Amino acid sequence: MLDMLAVVVIGSGALIAAIGLRQYRHLRAVTQRAVSTTGTVQQATTQLVTGASGSQSYVPVVDYEYRTPTAQQEGTTVYPGESRFSKRFGTEAAAETAVEDYDPGGQTTVYYDPDNPAHSFLIPDPQTASTIATAVIGLAILMGGLVVVV
């Protein structure tokens, strides 16, 4: 019975670590292959995000338009990631600092993924802390399972 539990724990840890590493590699690849273009800022704000446990964080949001070789696009993501929630700030002031240079009507550099031109961002700094944390947690679970086996 203990061996079966160890196999489940080791498998779960390996899967979680693999997911974290895959997300990390994907985020780095998108940032490295990004193409830049000029965009126009429509609006710059912050958004309050309340977690399930009642925790609060703030997300910088910049609405902008940009043109790729094939289409006019719209974006809201400041940092690269699957959504605009890829980087959260603990205070509203910190999130406001991230958007203070984006004036409505002003021009800005927009980076987009040539493999998916609708995926864009303004600051080409991948926020990899959560993906690294996922991989480390997975490795810790995997190691815990190995300790049980030994």
N, C-alpha and C positions, 0 to 999 in steps of 0.2 A: 504494500500500500504506500509506504514512504517513497519507494522508487517511482511509482506512478505520479505522485505529487511532485517529485523532483523533476521528472520529465516535463510535466505541465509548466512548472516554474521556469525551467531552462528554455523551453520553447517560447513561452510568453516573453521572457527577457530578450531572447534573440529577435523576436518579431518587433518588439518595441524599439530596440536599438537599431534595427534595420530601417524602420519607419523614420526615426530621427535622422539617421545618416542620409537616407534618400531625400528627405526634405532639405537638409543642409546642402547636399550636392545640387539639387534642383535650383535652390535660391542662388547659389554661387554661379551656376551656369547661366541663369537668366540675366544676372547682373553683368556677367562678362560678355555676353553676346548682344547686350542692349545697344540700340541705335538711338542717337539723339536727333531731335528736331526742335523747332521753336513752337511754343504754345502760348495761348492767351489765357490769363487768369480771369475767371468769372467771379469767384468768391473764395475767401479764406476764413475758416472758422475752426472751432474745436467742438468735439462732441463728447458728452458725458456718457460713459459706459458703466452700467451697474452689473456686477457679477451676481451669480446665483446666491452667494453667501452675503450679499449686501455690500461687497467691496466696490469701490469706485475708482475709475481711472479715466483718463482723457485721451482722446485721439485727435491728432491734427487732420483736418480735412480741407483740401484745396480743390475746388471745382475748376477744371480747365479744359480747353479745347486744343487739339493738335491735329496736324495733318501727317499721314503716312503717304507713301507713294501711291497707295490705292484708294484711300478713303479719309474723310474727315472723322475724327474720333473725339470722344469725351472721356475724361478721367477724373478720379477723386483721390487716388492713392498717392501719398507723399513718399513712402518708403516701399522698396520692392517686397513683394509677398503675394499671397493668394488673395488678400483683401486689404482694405484700408486699415484694418485692425492689427496689422502686423507689428506696429510699435505703439505701445501705450505709455502714457506718462502718469506719474503719481499725483501731479498737481495741474490745475488748469493753466497756471502761469508757465509751467514748463512746456505744455502743449502749445500755448500761444507763441512762445519763443520760436518754435519750429515753423510757424506760419507767418511770422511778422514781416518777412521780406516779400511776401506775395500780395501785391496790391492789385485790386480788381482793375481790369483793363490793361494791366502791365504784361510784358512779355517775359517768358521764362523758358528754360531748357527743360524739355520733356524727354525722358528715356522710355523706349518701348521695346518689347520683345518682337523681333522680326518674325518669329514663328507663331506669334499670337499678338498682332498689332493692337488689339483691344486691351492688352495688359500693359499698363504704363505706370510710371512713377516719376517723382521729381528729384529725389535724392538717391543717387546710386550707391547707397551704403546698406548692404544686406543686414538685416536684423536677425542674426543667427543664434542668439542666446537661447531661445525656446527650443530650437531644433537640437542644439547641442545638449541642453538639459534633458530632452527626451531620450537621446542616445545614451547619455550617462545613466539615467534612471534604468533604461533597459539593460545596460551592462551590469548595473548593480543587482538587478533582479536575477540575471543570468548567473552571476557569481554566487549569489545566495543559493540558487538551485544546485550549483556545482559543489558548494560546501556541504549541502545536505547529502549528496551522493557519496562524497568522500568520507 
